């Protein structure tokens, strides 16, 4: 299995494959924050591409671990969540609280970056969240229910850090999986 890396330039698509042995080595190191498929606009210089990927990688590793050092490395102090859920704080405190609550509900959470698209100052990530509901969520205690849902993030990266996020999670599937909402 090889992981595709695709560059797009002036309507021409250039693609290369990352050898499966490299992909397996990355996964063995627990680096699920590296995209399985990466599509990059051809006008993004390599150093900018690496800075954008590094901030995104730190952000998704933060979601896997809850390590706030990764969050501080990934996002700017004036980070704005443009799809802020009710009750969540704006700025870095928002993702920190959300991660703590979610890891409290799903301690074995794994966030995999299925694919990423880099264009301009944006990184678009298609994500898959998996794990088991063994903790607490909104007063409900899990009994090991499997969790498996998707999400999409659009983040703006400036000066090597995420400044803005627009996100959409499949919350209905998550709530059905933990038994809060009945399956249709």
C-alpha positions as CSV (number, residue, x, y, z in Angstrom):
1,X,0.0,0.0,0.0
2,X,1.3,3.4,-0.9
3,X,0.1,6.8,0.3
4,X,-0.6,9.3,-2.4
5,X,0.9,12.8,-2.4
6,X,-0.6,15.0,-5.1
7,X,0.5,18.4,-6.3
8,X,-1.8,20.6,-8.4
9,X,-0.2,23.3,-10.6
10,X,-1.9,25.4,-13.3
11,X,-4.4,22.6,-13.9
12,X,-1.8,19.9,-14.0
13,X,-1.9,17.2,-11.4
14,X,1.5,15.8,-10.3
15,X,1.2,12.8,-8.0
16,X,3.7,10.6,-6.2
17,X,3.4,7.8,-3.7
18,X,4.8,7.5,-0.3
19,X,6.1,3.9,0.1
20,X,3.9,1.7,2.3
21,X,6.9,0.9,4.5
22,X,7.2,4.6,5.4
23,X,3.4,4.8,6.0
24,X,3.6,1.8,8.3
25,X,6.6,3.2,10.2
26,X,4.7,6.5,10.7
27,X,1.6,4.6,12.0
28,X,3.8,2.5,14.2
29,X,5.0,5.7,15.8
30,X,1.3,6.6,16.5
31,X,1.4,9.4,14.0
32,X,-2.2,9.1,12.8
33,X,-2.1,12.9,12.3
34,X,-0.2,12.4,9.0
35,X,-2.7,12.4,6.2
36,X,-3.4,9.2,4.3
37,X,-3.9,11.3,1.2
38,X,-2.3,14.7,0.7
39,X,-3.3,17.2,-2.1
40,X,-1.2,20.4,-2.3
41,X,-1.6,23.4,-4.6
42,X,1.5,23.6,-6.8
43,X,2.1,27.2,-5.9
44,X,2.8,26.5,-2.2
45,X,6.6,26.5,-1.6
46,X,8.0,23.5,0.2
47,X,8.9,25.4,3.4
48,X,5.4,26.9,3.6
49,X,3.8,23.5,2.9
50,X,5.9,21.9,5.7
51,X,4.9,24.7,8.2
52,X,1.2,24.3,7.3
53,X,1.4,20.5,7.7
54,X,3.4,20.8,11.0
55,X,0.7,23.0,12.6
56,X,-2.1,20.8,11.4
57,X,-0.2,17.6,12.6
58,X,0.3,19.2,16.0
59,X,-3.3,20.1,16.2
60,X,-4.6,16.6,15.4
61,X,-2.0,15.0,17.7
62,X,-3.4,17.3,20.4
63,X,-6.8,15.8,19.8
64,X,-5.3,12.3,20.1
65,X,-3.4,13.0,23.3
66,X,-4.9,16.1,25.1
67,X,-1.3,17.4,25.4
68,X,-1.8,21.2,25.6
69,X,1.8,21.8,24.6
70,X,0.8,20.5,21.2
71,X,-2.2,22.8,21.1
72,X,0.0,25.9,22.0
73,X,2.4,24.9,19.3
74,X,-0.4,24.5,16.7
75,X,-2.7,27.5,17.3
76,X,-2.2,31.2,17.7
77,X,-3.0,33.1,20.8
78,X,-5.8,34.9,18.9
79,X,-7.3,31.7,17.5
80,X,-10.9,32.1,16.3
81,X,-13.4,29.2,16.1
82,X,-15.9,30.3,13.5
83,X,-18.3,27.4,14.3
84,X,-18.1,27.7,18.1
85,X,-20.7,25.5,19.8
86,X,-22.8,27.1,22.5
87,X,-21.0,27.2,25.9
88,X,-17.5,26.7,24.5
89,X,-14.9,29.4,25.1
90,X,-13.4,31.3,22.2
91,X,-9.6,31.2,21.7
92,X,-7.3,28.4,22.8
93,X,-9.4,27.6,25.8
94,X,-12.1,26.3,23.6
95,X,-10.3,23.3,22.0
96,X,-8.5,22.7,25.3
97,X,-11.9,22.2,27.1
98,X,-13.4,20.3,24.3
99,X,-10.5,17.9,24.1
100,X,-10.5,17.3,27.9
101,X,-14.3,16.5,27.8
102,X,-14.1,14.3,24.8
103,X,-11.0,12.3,26.1
104,X,-12.9,12.0,29.4
105,X,-15.7,10.2,27.4
106,X,-13.5,8.3,25.0
107,X,-10.1,7.8,26.6
108,X,-8.8,5.6,23.8
109,X,-9.7,8.2,21.1
110,X,-7.8,8.1,17.9
111,X,-8.1,10.8,15.3
112,X,-6.9,9.8,11.8
113,X,-6.4,12.3,9.1
114,X,-7.9,10.5,6.1
115,X,-7.0,13.3,3.6
116,X,-5.8,16.9,3.5
117,X,-5.9,19.6,0.9
118,X,-3.6,22.6,1.1
119,X,-4.5,25.7,-0.9
120,X,-3.5,29.3,-0.2
121,X,-3.4,29.6,3.6
122,X,-6.0,26.9,4.2
123,X,-5.7,23.2,5.3
124,X,-8.8,21.2,4.7
125,X,-8.8,17.9,6.7
126,X,-11.2,15.0,6.5
127,X,-11.0,13.2,9.8
128,X,-12.1,9.9,11.4
129,X,-12.6,9.6,15.1
130,X,-12.6,6.2,16.6
131,X,-12.5,4.7,20.1
132,X,-14.8,3.3,22.9
133,X,-17.1,5.2,25.1
134,X,-15.9,4.1,28.5
135,X,-16.0,7.5,30.4
136,X,-18.5,10.2,31.1
137,X,-20.4,12.4,28.6
138,X,-23.2,14.8,29.6
139,X,-24.0,12.8,32.7
140,X,-24.0,9.5,30.9
141,X,-21.5,6.7,31.6
142,X,-20.2,4.6,28.8
143,X,-20.0,0.8,28.8
144,X,-17.5,0.4,26.0
145,X,-19.7,1.3,23.0
146,X,-17.5,1.7,19.8
147,X,-17.2,5.2,18.5
148,X,-16.6,5.8,14.8
149,X,-17.6,9.1,13.1
150,X,-16.2,11.7,10.7
151,X,-15.5,15.4,10.8
152,X,-14.1,18.0,8.5
153,X,-12.0,21.0,9.4
154,X,-11.0,24.0,7.4
155,X,-8.1,25.9,9.2
156,X,-6.3,29.0,8.2
157,X,-2.5,28.9,8.9
158,X,-0.5,32.1,9.1
159,X,3.0,32.4,10.3
160,X,3.1,28.7,11.0
161,X,0.1,28.6,13.4
162,X,-3.6,28.0,13.0
163,X,-5.5,31.3,13.4
164,X,-9.0,30.2,12.3
165,X,-11.1,27.0,12.3
166,X,-14.4,26.1,10.6
167,X,-15.4,22.6,11.6
168,X,-18.2,20.2,11.1
169,X,-18.5,16.9,13.1
170,X,-21.0,14.1,12.6
171,X,-22.5,14.6,16.0
172,X,-25.7,12.7,15.2
173,X,-23.7,9.5,14.6
174,X,-21.7,10.0,17.8
175,X,-24.8,10.6,19.9
176,X,-26.5,7.5,18.4
177,X,-23.4,5.4,19.2
178,X,-23.4,6.4,22.8
179,X,-27.1,5.9,23.2
180,X,-28.2,9.6,23.7
181,X,-30.2,9.7,20.4
182,X,-32.1,6.6,19.1
183,X,-31.0,5.1,15.8
184,X,-33.5,5.7,13.0
